[in-house]
């Protein structure tokens, strides 16, 4: 599947309505972003069951801000609407393939359980005065 451009209007539904979504936050002026683009595109062609989305941080500044992007390229991985990976920096092809495999192999019941435990612990933590 070819990469798709994501916007503030399409980001949420894309992440929520697809099993695995990898998102590349990039900008045209960014050398490492331009170097990573062919790797990202090649991986999208190998994995038609994964959505590969790109967010142009210049055109989508509010979305980049909401995602907490402070360095580009930044790659985020979502599975079943849950953020399971986020890292700044371009990945080499082998590392990107390992990432796709790792996300595919996740035990999502375990991920959801750990997320719920973390949220419960945060809710129960005492508030400092």
Buried (B, 14 or more C-beta within 10 A) or exposed (E): EEBBEBBBEBBEEBBEEBBBBBBBBBBEEBEBBBEBBEBBBEBBEEBEEBBBBBBBBEEBEEBBEEBEBEEBBBBBBBBBEBBBBBBEEBBEBEBBBEBBEEBEEBEEEEBEEEBEEEEEEEEEEEEEE
